[in-house]
Amino acid sequence: MKVSIALITGGYTAESEVSLKSAAFVFQQLDKSKYDVYTITVTKDSWFHVADNGIRYEINRDDFTLPIDDRIIRFDLAFIMLHGSPGEDGRLQGYFDMVGLPYTSCDALTSALTMNKAYTKAVLVGIPDLYLAKSIQLFESQRSEAVDTVKRELSIPYFVKPNAGGSSIGMTKVKAHLELHDAIEKAFNAENTGRQVLVEEFVDGREFSVGIYRKGNGLVVLPATEVITEREFFDYEAKYIAGQSTEITPADLTSDQRARVERLVKAIYTRLNCKGMVRIDFFLENGTDRFFFIEINTIPGQTAQSFIPQQIRAAGMTETEFYGGLIEQALVGDSLH
């Protein structure tokens, strides 16, 4: 009997375009001899599946079943490939918990927490050898005095970003105080990111991205990727337009740095009670050899060029094998609760 998988994509933010590409890639890789896979697109207006014949079928949101003609598809698992809200901020996870459907990602609380960059940093304080850039969290009520607050509390240059955004959307590197007001407004106005802003002091260093996932009772850290871009920082264009950045997997790190990053990634995953695969980004500060936490991504991109697929291949696995493992882990993990 095949396992019935709902592959969730779409979303409410500008990241929906990337979600569709990620889901298409995962769909391609999943072993269809083991899994019946139905792509479910979530938009603000509807949740639906488009069948091979082009007919669109709406999900019954009472129990997340899919009525197709004279039959009803009941899913065994949701494979969440929806970046941003509502797939990465805990909303879908909470809904799936309520209807009793297991899923591949972190739970509702961890997803909601990690979507908030400032709160995530607060929870990670105290992990040995993990450094956190000095930062300020700005709320809508502080918007009018935001520029003065930042200038008073932090040293320029800054990174200004939506506190609950992804894919570097709404993010600016500020090198002169004249640019600060517009950067803060841009971050506040980024769609569906909670109208909160995080401003961090700039860390001058090399940038790395590291995947990690649970396998059985242990944690497996994937080979790190180093990101090198000619742009001011690894922004949306650098991430998604070919030729804007160079990515090296596995990254050129010393054995000590590799051991340290592995230890840090496992400590972060454990501290935040993560499940499934996540990706954690760091700066390695020039001159000090200190790893600074940038952010955690609980639904990392899965296009052929994305970091996690690069790292899976560098680890000697196929994506088919890896995604199958995530599914089996989620099914077994759920049966233990």
GUTI-702189 format. One record per residue (C-alpha): x, y, z. Coordinates in steps of 0.1 Angstrom, whole numbers, plus 2048, in hexadecimal, padded with zeros to 3 digits. Each point is the difference from the previous one (the first is absolute). Example, Ala and Ser with C-alpha at 12.3 -4.5 7.8 and 13.67 -1.06 7.14 Angstrom:
! GUTI-702189
87B7D384E/80E8227F9/
//
This chain:
! GUTI-702189
800800800/80F8227F6/80381C818/7EA81E7F7/813821801/7F38237FF/81C8167F2/7F882280C/80A81F7ED/7F68247F8/7FC81881D/7F7824808/8218127FA/8188097E4/8117DF807/7E37ED7F1/8128007DE/81E7EE810/7E87E8812/7F17F57DF/8237F87F2/80A7EE81F/7E17EA800/8047F87DB/8247F4807/7F67EB81E/7E37F17EC/8187F67E4/8177EF819/7E77ED816/7FE7DA7F9/7DE7FC7F0/8027DA805/7FD807826/7EC820801/7E080E7F1/8098257FE/7E681B7FD/80C8247FD/7EA817815/8038257F9/7F681781D/7F68247F8/7EC81A813/7E17F77EB/8027DB7FE/8127DF807/7FF7EA7E1/80F7E47EC/8028007DA/7FD7DD7F1/8127F47E2/7E28087EA/80282580B/7E17FE816/803813821/7F47EF820/7FB813821/80D7F2821/7E57FA81B/80F81481C/7EB7F081B/8177E17FF/8198087E4/7F27E57E9/7FF8047DA/7E07F77EE/8077F57DC/7E17F67EC/7F17E3813/81D7F9818/80F81181E/826801804/80B7FD825/82580A805/8197EE815/81881D802/8058247F6/8228087F0/801826806/8138137E4/7F0822807/81981B808/7F481E814/7DC80280E/7EC7EB807/8187E27FA/81E80C813/7F181481D/7EE7E4812/7DD8077F3/7FD7E17EA/8117EB819/7E780A81B/7E47F87E7/80F7DE7F8/8047F9825/7DA807805/7F57E97E3/8197E580B/8168007E0/8267FA805/8188177ED/8258027F7/809821810/80680F822/7E1802817/7EA81F803/81281081D/8237FC7F2/7F480C7DE/7F081F80F/81E807815/81A7FC7E5/7EC8167E8/80781C819/8258077FC/80381581F/7EF7E7817/8157E47F1/820812809/7F3805823/7FB7DB805/8237F87F2/813816818/8197EB814/8097E57E7/8267FC804/81480E7E3/7E180F7EF/8018257FA/7E28177FA/8038227EE/7F481D816/7DD8087F5/7DF813806/7DC7F47FB/7E981B7F4/7DA7FE804/7E68147ED/7FA81681E/82580B7FF/8008087DB/801826803/81F800817/8117E27F0/81C8137EF/80A811820/7FF7E0813/8167ED7E8/81981D7FE/802801826/8037DB806/8147F17E3/81F8077EC/7FE8057DB/8007ED7E7/7DF7EE806/7EB7E47F2/7DB80A800/7E77E47FA/7DC7F6806/8017ED821/7EA7E47F2/80A7FF7DB/8147E97EA/8147FF7DF/80F82280A/7E08117F5/7FE82480E/8247FE80C/81A81C7FC/82480580A/80382480D/8228117FE/7F5824805/7E780E819/7EE8127E3/7F57DE7F3/7F37F3822/7DC80F7FF/7F87F17DE/80F7DE809/7EB7FE820/7E080A7EC/8087E67E6/8037E581B/7E180A812/7EC8007DF/80B7DD7F4/7E07ED7FB/7F47E781A/81F803816/7EF80B820/8098267FE/81F7FB816/8248087F7/8217F380B/81F8167FD/8227EF806/82380D800/8137F47E1/8187E3805/81D8007E7/8077DC7F7/7FA7E27EA/7DD7F27FD/7F67DC805/7E07EB7FE/7FD7DE811/7E47E67FE/7F77E981C/7E67E5805/7F57E4817/8077DC7F7/7F47E6818/80B80C823/81D8147F3/8078217EE/8128027DE/8128207F6/8048047DA/81F80F7F0/801826803/7FC8177E3/8138207FD/7EF81D7EE/8158197ED/7EF81E7EF/80C81F7EF/7E081280D/7FF813821/7F17E1810/7EF7DF7F7/7DF8117F6/7E27F37ED/8118057DE/8207EF80C/7EB7E380C/7EA7FA7E2/81080F7E1/81B7EB7F0/82380E800/7FA81881D/8137EB819/8187E3803/7F87E3818/81A7E780B/7F57DF80E/8117F2814/80D82180D/825805806/8027FE826/81C7F3816/7F97E0814/7FC815820/7E78187EF/7EC7E27F2/7FF7EF822/7F5821810/7E58077E7/7F37DD803/7FE804826/7EF8227FC/7E67F47E7/7F77E2816/7FD81781F/7E98187EE/7EA7E47F2/7FD7F2823/7FB821812/7E38097E8/7F17DD801/8017FD7DA/7F37E37EB/8067F67DC/81A8137EC/80A823808/81C8177F3/814817816/81481D7F2/82080F810/81A81A7FA/8247F6809/80E82280B/82080B7EF/81E802817/7EF7F081F/7F57DE7F2/7DF804813/7E07F17F3/7E3819801/7DC7F27FC/7ED8117E4/7DF7ED7FF/7EF7DE7FF/7EA7F57E3/7E77E4809/7F27FB7DD/8208057EB/7FE8047DB/8027E07EB/80680A7DC/81D7ED7EE/81781D808/7F5805824/8197FA81D/7F07E180F/7FF7EC7DF/82580B7F9/8097F3823/7EC7DF7FC/8147F97E0/82180A811/7F87E781C/7FD7E47E6/7DA7FD801/7E58057E6/7E3818807/7E87E27FB/8117ED81C/80181F816/7DC80B7FC/7F57DC805/813800821/7EF82080B/7DE7F07F9/8077E0813/80F81481D/7E0816802/7E97E17FF/8147ED81A/80581F815/7DA807800/7F87DD80A/81680381F/7EB81E80E/
//
